[in-house]
Amino acid sequence: MADAIAVEGLSKRYRIGELQAAYGTLRESTSHLAKRLTGREHRPGAEEIWALEDVSFALEEGKALGVIGRNGAGKSTLLKILTRITTPTEGRAEIRGRVGSLLEVGTGFHPELTGRENIYLNGAILGMRRREIHTKLPEIAEFSGVEKFLDTPVKRYSSGMHVRLAFSVAAHFEPEIMLVDEVLSVGDAEFQARCLGRMEDIGAGGRTVVFVSHNLQAVAQLCDRVLLLEDGRAVMDGPSSEVVARYLQTVTGTSSSQTWADEATAPGDDLVRLRSVRITHTDGQTADFADVREAVGIELRFSVLREGPAVLPKIKLSSGGQIIFNAMDVDPRWNEPSRPGDYLTTAWIPGNFLNEGLVTVDAAVCSIDSPKLNHHVSVHEAASFHVQDPLEGDSSRGTFTGQWRGVVRPLLEWTVEESRP
């Protein structure tokens, strides 16, 4: 399959800093001219920054690529180059096919024109023919939810109505290549869900998509492949689940495993030392990410240094600042006084229980002095992993594609019977 987009060594340099001061009076202008003529003018140095630096990738026709990274990483600059809004300093980008872009929703709307007139205007800007716009007008109006106000000047629209109409026009444009920047960050939750569904339709229709967003759940849902930018450079390019998980771990300063090789400096006290924490798949492989439908293990390895009170492993899982649950291994094997040695224990979390997102794990080894717990070792955010739903219809989400709120998302057993009066 041919490449729809081929980017090679793409770089963009910007010069920041004051190049020339403004002079508002004749006295200031005369003084400035005199300094230039006598060579005594002080010209502030201009600082140069590279918004993009040596970025290369190729995207096949019909594929969806997500682009993620922190603010200032170069994501929007990349899309502006691809849409020819700005020119690169170095490198080249080849695009094969009719291009549509959603960079700043609402750009090109004229406040004095009605919604209907702006649909025709914006559609023309996006490259749609008048007949094509006329055919799609009812669908555009219905999707936007502003049908009653199509003949009202958009200057009287609320910001939400403005955004709805602008996205609806752009989303019904049918290019071969769609470049999208942060459109899911606008509007209310219901509208964002509709936007996400429309974006999925665009991708499912065989069109090539480059999707920039801070909504990592949406990126993972829409894109099989993700490019991670950092300070203008491409630092990772691979399957969405792996790249999103690695990015989140980088942001939080956590990883899917942590080891303390030196027993003397490992966290703990004179009774217990924690030696390692690891997230694992059922096949024993370390897990940066987990399929929401599959079980995932939290593995703790610890050393008991001397005989003492009975100890038992404990974990706490959190997501988005909320505690998901605390759990201890209450098996009778931990009821006996502890014996010196190395121990390995794994807590298995069933599939279809956790919700999507980054999950952090606090690891501890405790003894019970009821009603208190004595923490001999406790490590905050000892490990993390990303949970994602592949959207294949067999999770508790079903066919729903919007955001599913809550820290857990169990697949429950339901009974149903026809109710008769």
N, C-alpha and C positions, 0 to 999 in steps of 0.2 A: 504494500500500500504506500502511496506517495506521501511525502511530508507536506502538510498544509502550512506549517511555519518552520523556518530554519533560521536559527539565531547563532551567529558566530562571533565571538570576541567582542560582544556589545559593551560599550563603555560610554558613560555620560559624565562630563565634568562641568561643574558650575563654579562661577567666581562670585564670592560674597565679600562684602565690605564696601565702604564708601569710596567711589571712584572720583567724584567731583562734588564739592559742596555747593549748596544753593546760596546765592547772594541776592538779597531782596532790595538793597538800596544802591544808589549811584556811588556813595562813599565806599561801600563794601566791594562793589564791582571794580572801582578804580584801584582800591588797595590790593585786590586780588591780581589785577593786571600788572601792577607795579612789582609785586612779588615774583610773578612769572618772568617778567623782563629782566629782573636782577638775579634770578636763579635762587631766590630765598623762599620759594614756595614749598610748603610741606605737603606731600601727597601721601595720604595714608595707604599702606600696603594692602593689596587685595589678596584675600585668602581663597585658595581653591580647594574644592571638595569633589570627590568622585561619588556621585549618587549611584552609579553602576560601574562595575569594573570587571571586564573580561568574562561576561556571562555568555554561556553557550548552551543551547539545547535544540532539539528537533521534536516536533509534535506531528504525529500522523493524522491524516484525515479521519474525522469521526471520533477522535479521542478527546478526553477532557483533562486538562492540566490545572491543578490548583497551585497558587503561588502564595506562600505565607511568610511571615517574618515580623519582627518588631516594627514599630513606627520608625520611619526613616531608613528602613532597610533597602529601599529602592523598588518596591513593588509597583507603585503608581507611575514612577518614572519609566519602568519597563513597558507598561501598557501605553503610556503616552508616545513612546517611540514606535511601538507596534501600530498605533493608530495614526502615525505621522503628524501628531500634534507638535512634537519636538524632534529634532534631528540628533543622532548619536555623535559623540566626539570621535569615537573609534568603533570599528567593527561594522557588521552588516546584519540586516534582518530581511529575509525573503518571505513574503506572504502570498500564497496562491489561493485565490478565491475571493468571493464577495464578502466584505468585512462589515460587521455591525458592532457598535460599541455602546456599553453602558458605563460611562466613566463618572459623570456627575449628573445624576438624574434631574431632569428639568432644564438642563442647559438648552437655550434656544427658545424657550417659551416667552411669548410677548405678553406682558401683563394687561395690555389694553384689548387684546383679542380674546374672543370667547374660547371656551374649551374645545368646541368643534373646530374653530379656525386654527387653533394651535395643534390639533391632531393632524390636520392637513399640512401645516407648516413644519412640524417636527418630523412627520413622516417623510416629507420631501427632503429635509436635511439628512435623514438617515438613508436616503436613496430609494424610497418607495415611490412607485408611480401613482398618479392620482386615482386611477381605476382600482389599483390594489388597495389604496387607503380606503376608498369608498366601500369596497367589498368587506373590508375588515372592521369598518367603523362600529357596527353593532356589537361585535365581539370585544373590541377595545373598550367601548363604553361600559359594557356589562362587567368586564373584569375590573375596571377601575372603580365601579360603584358610584360614579358621579353622573349617571344618565340624566337625572333631573336638572343638572346644572350645566349641561353642555353648551347652552346658549347664553351663559353668564360669563362676563369677562373674568379671566383667571386671577386678576388682582383682588377679586372678592373671595377667592378660594382660601380655605384654611391651608396651613402647610401640609397637613395630611392629605387633603384632597389633591393638592398640587403634585405631591409625590406619587400618589396612586395613578393619576392620569399620565404622568410622564413615564413611569415604569411600564404602564400598560401599552403605550404607543411603542416603546422600544422593544418590549418583550414579544410583540406580535410582528415585528420585522423579521424576515426570514433570510438571514444571510447564511453563507456557507461557513463562516468563521465568526464566532461571537466572543468579544473581549469584554469582561465584566469586572467592575471594580466596586466592591463594598455596597452593592445595591440592597443587600439583606440587612443593613444596619439602619434602615429607615422604616418609618411606619409602625403600626401597632403589631402585636404578636400575631393576630389573625392574618393581617396583610403579609407579614414576613413569611408565614406558612404558605400562603398562596404564591408568593414570589418563588419560594423554594420549589414548590411543585411545578411552577412554570419553567424554572431553570432545568429541572429534571426532564421535562418534556423536550426542551431544546436539545439536551444531550442525547436523549433516547431517540431523537429524530435523525441521528447520524451526523449532526453538525459538530464542527470542531469548536471547543470551548476553552478559553483561558480565563480562570476564575480567581480573582484576588479577594480575600476576605480574612477578617479576624475571627469569623464564626467558624471555628475549626470543626465543629460537628457537621455543618453544612458542607465544608470542603471535603470531609471524609465521605459524606453521602454522595456528593456529586462527581467526585474525581477518583479515578483509579490510581492516578499518579500525582505527586506533589513535588514542587520545587521550593526549597527553603533558601531564602535570601538573608544574609547577615552582613551589615555594613557595605551593601552594594555588591557583594559576592555571592555566587551560588555555592552553598556549603553542603547541600544534600539534595539528591534527586532520586526518588524511588517510589515504591508503593505508598499510598496515602496513609495506611495504618502505621507503618514504620516511621515515616517522616513526621507525622503529627505527634506521635508518641515521643519521639526524640526531641522535638521542639518544645513540647510542654515540660519535659523533664529538664531541659536546659533552662527554661524560664524559672522553674521552681528550685533549681539546684539539686534535684534528686535524680535517681536512676532506678533501674529494676533490680539492682543488686548492690550490696555493700559488704565488704569483708574487713575484719580487723585481724591481721595476721599475727601480731604480737600480743600474746595473752596478757603481758604486763600492762599494756596501754589500752587494751580493749575496754569498752564501757562496762561498768559493773562495780562490785564491791569485793570483799574478801571471801564471799561465798559463791557468787556467780559472775561469769564474764560472758558477754554476748560476742560471738565470733563471726557470725554472718547472718544476713537477711537477704532472701531472694524470692522474686516472683517467678512462678514456674507454670508451664503448660502441663497437661496430663502426660505428655511424652517425655517430661523431664527437662525440656529446653527452657532456658531463661526467657521470660515473657516481658517485652517492652509494652506490648498491647495484648488485649484479650478480646475475642469474639464474645459479644454479650450472651450468646446462646450456649457457650461452653464453660466448663468448670475451670477455675484458676486457683493455684495453690500459693499460700504464703509460707515459705520455708524459713524456719529459725534454727540456727545451730548455736549451741551455748555449752560452756564448760562449767561444771560444778567443781570447785577447788577443794572442798573439805566436807566432812559430814556435818549436817545441820538440819534445819527444819525442812519440811517438804516444800518443794518449789514447783511451779507450774508455769507454762508459757501463756502469754496474753498478747492480743493484738487489738488495735483500734484502727478502723478505716474511716477516712473522711473524704469529702468531695465538695469543692466550692465553699470551704469554710464551715460546712455542716458535718457533724458526726453521723456516719452511716450506722455503725454499730461497734460495740466492744464485745470481745469474745475470749473465753479462756478454755483450755482443755481440762475438763472436769473428770476425765477418766480416772478410775480408782488407782491406776498405776502411779499417779502423782501424790497419792495420800501417804505414802511411806516416807520416812525421813530420807533426805537426799543423800545419795552416795557419790563420791568423787568420780568424774568421768566426763566424756563428751557425749552430747545428746543432739539428735536431729529430729525435728518435728515439723509437720506440715499441716496447716489448716486449709481445708478445701472449701471454696465458696462455689455453690452450685451455679450452673448456667441459668440464664433467664432470671437473675435476681438483682444484680447491680444495674444501675442506669448508665447511660453513656457519659463519658467525660474522664478527666484525670482523677484517679483515686490514689491517695497517699496512705501509707501504712506506718503507724507507730508500733514499735516492737518492745516487749517487756518480758521479764521473768520475775514472778512474784511469789511470795508466801502469804498464807492467809492467817490473819489474826483477827477473826471475826469480831465485829463487822468491818474490820479494816483490811486493806490490802497493803502489804509491805513490798514496795518495788525495789528489788535488789539491783535491777538494771532497767532503764527506760530510755529509749531513743526516739525522739520526735522526728517524724518524716524520714524514717530509716530507708524507705523504698517507695516507689510509685509505679503505676502502670496506667495505660489508657484503655478504656472500654469503648468499643464501637460496635454499631449494629450494621451488618452488611446489607440490610434492607431486602432480604430475600423472602420476607413474608411469613417466616416461621418463628418469629420472636413475639414477645408480648405486645410489640408495637403493631403487629399485623400489617395492614397496607397503609397505615397512617404515616405521613412523611414529615410532619411538623415536629416541634420540640415537645418532648414528653417530660413533664415536670416531675420532680421528686428525686430523692436520693436512692431509692430502690425502684425496681420495675419488674416485679415477679410475674411469672406466667402461671396464673391460677387455674384451678380446675373449676369449671362452671357447670351447673346443672340447669336445665331448662325444661319446662313443660307448658303446654298450652293451658291458659287459664280460662275457665268457663264460669260464667256468673251463676 
